């Protein structure tokens, strides 16, 4: 009889132990452990982050950090942290959370347009992925990379076609650069390359001209016509005399760096710069801005005409009046200059 009591006692203790262990496993693994009220939350885990770093980000989001710590240790996550962007949905258990932040790195959409320089682009991208602006600039201006792919620091902006792209948040500067190069090569397909060849221009030269066209007019309907004017000038060995390049040249000097030029004057035409297309014939050595894809196509599909001149049309802001002769152009230009005078715009 005593033996039976001992056996039942041991069994009872064992069952209690099993129950307690089962409850512990349940509470650690299967009980919802989120503390936020929204549908979901995201955490961004940097490369080389420690478990303590992850823990600090998770703590405001969880009800019980001790149970999470226990399971993270059991599943060896605490010694094997993964970088990236991860989603935690409301009602997730510790097990769900660990599975998510260990293997479900989510991509982000990286978007940019109309960046006027590599530093501006680097700053824009650094706010969207883990790579900082310094590492991005180093990747953008790496001589070995540029030389291998036919770019210079003045033309490298042509490679970064403005659009939306999908990246993992923890992407490096080099991986960002590599994907944009691949996209650039895909954009310059056989059709576009043939059109550029017909113009007597390389893809980079097309982008240089497209940047000028875009700075001249944002009107898509007018861009092929403006492109046609500049191509007529290039074909006939005329100077482009493009005001946007003159402004760009001025902004590179200390005297104009912190100013806004609203009106191009004769003194600006005296600036000695390869970007001064009043002084130097042909295309400038680099891009003055980042052209949109449709502006590049506007150059490739330019309007064929006999115009060699255009001047801003004060009656239709944003548009221009085109001319075939200098005398006609001078009349158009005079009308616009008189308009600026009436508005008090002197510089």
N, C-alpha and C positions, 0 to 999 in steps of 0.2 A: 504493500500500500504506500509506504513512504517513497519507494522507488518510482511509483506512478506519479506521485506528487512532484517529485524532482523532475521527471521527464516532462510533465505538463508545464511545470514552472519554466523549464528551459525553453520549451516550445513557445510559451507565452512571451518570454523575454525576446526570443528570436523574432516572433511575429511583430512585436512592438518595434524592434530594431528595423525590421524590413519596412514597416509602415513609416517609421521616421525617415528612413533613407529614401523611400519612395516619395514622401512629401518633400524632402530636401531636393531631390532630383526635379520634382514637379515645379517647386518654387524657383529653382535656379534656371530651368530650361523652358518651361511651358507656361509660366504666368506672364501676361502682358506687363511690360516694364517701361512704357513711355510716359513722360510727364507733360507733354505738350498737347495743346488742344486743336492745333491745325491738323490738316489731313496728312501732312508729311513734313519732314525737315531734312536738310542736307548738311553734310559735313565734308570739309575739304581737308584731306590729309596730305601734307607735303611729303616730298621725297625725303628719306632719312629721318622721318618723324619717329619718336619713341612711343612706347605704349603710354607713358605718362602724358605725352602731348595729346594723344587720342583721348585719353581718359578725361583730360581737362575740357575737351570739346564736347564730350558726351555727357558729362556730369549734369549740366543744366537740362538735358533732354530726358534723363532717366529717373525713375522713381527710386531705384535701389542699386547703388553702385557696387555694394559688397557682393551681391549675387552675380552681377555682371563680371566682376573681377574673378570670382571663383570659376565661372565657366570659361572665361577668356584664358585662364591659366590651364584649365583642364583640356581645352581644345588647342592649346599651344599658340593661340593668337597673340598673346602678350609678348611673345618672342619672335613674331613673324608678321609685323605690321606692313600693310600694303598701302601705297600712296594712291590718291585719286579723289574723285567726287562720288559720294555715296548717298543713297536715299535711305531714310529711316521712316517707315510709315507708322501712323498712330496704331497702337495695339500690338506692335511687334513684341515678341518674346526675346529674351537674351540670345537664344539660339538663332532666331531669325536675324537679329541685328548683327551678330558675329558673322553669319553666313553672307550677309549683305556687304559688310565692310571688308570682307576678306576676298570676295570674288566677283562683286557686281559693280565694277568701276563704270560710271555713267559718263558718256560724252557730253561736251558742251558745244554750243553753237558759237563760233567765233566770226564776227562780222566787222568789216571796215570798209570805208570808202573815202575818196577825196583827201587822202593824207598828202601833204605837200612835201614831205621829206622823210628820209629813213628814221630820224629821231622821233618824228611825230608818229610814224607807224609803230615803232618799238614801244612807245608810250601807250598807244592804243591797244596793242596786243597784250602787253604786260598786265593790263587790267582784266584780261579774260582767261589767261592760262597761268600756270605756275611760274614759267620763265619770266625773269625780271627784265626791265628795259636795257640794262647793261649787257646781259648775256645775249639778248636779241640783237643789239647793235654790233656786238662782236661777231655774231653769226652773219649778220647782213653785210658786214664790211670785210669779211675774211678774204684776204687776197687770193689764197689758193683756190677757194671755192669760186670766186668771181672769175678768175682767169680760166679755170677749167670749164666754165659755162658761158664764156663770151660776154661777161659784163664788166663794168667798172663801177666805182663808187658813185659816179655821176649817172650811170644808166641802170643801176641795180633796182631802182624803184619800179622799172618796167616789169620786173618779174612778179611783183605782188599785185595780182589782178583783183580789184575790189569786188567782193562777193561775200557770201556766207559759207562757212566751212565747218565741218564737224571734227573736233579734236577731243582727245582725253585731256582733262584739266591739267594733269601732271606732265603734259608734253614738254619736251625740252626745246630750246631755241633752234637747235639743229634739226629736230624732227619737224618743227613748224616750217622752217626754210625748205626742207626736202619736199614736203607735201606741196608747197606753193610752186616749187620748180616743176614738179610733175604736172600740176594743173596748168602752168604756163605752157609747157610743151604740148599738152592736150589741146589747149585753146588755139595754138598756132598749128592748126591742121593743114592738110594739103591745099584746101580751098583758099584759106587766108594767105598761106605762103605764096601761092601762085598770084594772087591779087597784089601782094606786096612787091613781088618780082616785076610785075607789069608796071608798077609805079617807079621801079628802079630804086626801091627802098628796102632795107632790112626790117625785120619785125621791130627791132629796137628803134629804128628811125621812124617807123610808123607811130610808135608810142610817143616819141618825142614830139612829133607833129600833132598827134591827137591831144597831148597835154596843152599845146598852144591853142588849138581849136576850142577845147573845153573852157579855157580861161577867157577866150574871146566871147563865147556865147554858151549859155546853158540851154538854149532852145534847141531841142533835138531836131525839129523840122529844118532848122537853119544850118546845122553843123555840116552836112554834106556840101552845102554851097560855100561856106567859109573855107572848108578843106580844099574845094576846087580853086578858090582864089590863091591860096598858098601854093598849091601844086602848079598852077599856071606860072607863078613867080619863080618857083624852083626850076621849072622846065625852061624858062627863058633867061635863067641866070640873073634874076633880079634879087635884090635884098628882100628878105621877108618883111622887114619893117613892122614887126609884130609888137604892139604895145605891152602885152603881158610879159614878153621876154625882157623888155626894158625895165619894167617894174621889178621883175625877179633880180635883174642885175643890180638895180639900185638897193634892194633890200639886203643884198650881200655886203654892202658897205656900211660902215659905222654910222655915217650921216643919216641913213634912211632906215636903219634896222628896226627902230621903234616907232616908225611913222606909217601912215596910210596914204598912199598916193592916189588921189581921186582924179587927177588930171595930168596927163603926160605933157611935159614941157620940153622946150629945146635944150635946156640944161641937162635933162636926163639923157638926151641923145648923145651927150659928150662923154658919158661914162665908158671907160675902157674896160670892156669885159667881153669874153667870147659869147656871152648871152645877149649882148647888145646887137640885135639883128638889124639895126639901122647902120651900124658901122661894119659889120661882118656879114658876108653873104653865106647862104646855106643854112642848114639846121644848126642850132646850138649843140654843145657837146653832151648835154644831158636833159633830163626831164625837169620842167619847172613845176610840175604837179603830177598827181596820179590820175590818169584818164580813166573814165568809166569804160566798160566793155562796149557800150553802144557808140561811144565817141571813137574808139578804135575802128569799129565797123563803119562809122561815118566817113573816116578817111579812106578806108579800103573801098568803099562804095561811094566815092565822092561824086558830086554833081558836075557834069561836063558843061562848061559854059565859057564865055569870053570875058568874064569879069576879072579885073586885076586890082580892084580897089573896093573897100567898103568903109563906111563910117556909121557910128551909132545914130539911130533914128530917135530923136527926142519925142516924136509923136507916138512911138511904140516902144516904150522902155524894154530893154532886153533884146531888141531886134536891131537890124542894120539896113542901111541903104547901100546898094551895090552899084558899081560904075565900071564902064569899060575904058573911059578916058580920064586923064588927069584933071582936065578942066571940069568935067562933071563931078568928079570926086571932090575937088576943091570947093565946089558949091555945097555939096552935102556936108563936108567937114565944117564949113563956115557956119552953116545953120546950127550944127551941134555946138560949136564953140560959142555962138551967140546965146544959145540956151544955157550953157554953163555960166556965162557971164551974168545972165539975168538971175541965175540961182545963187550967184556969189561964190561959185566954186572956182578958186584961183590956183589951187595946187593939189 
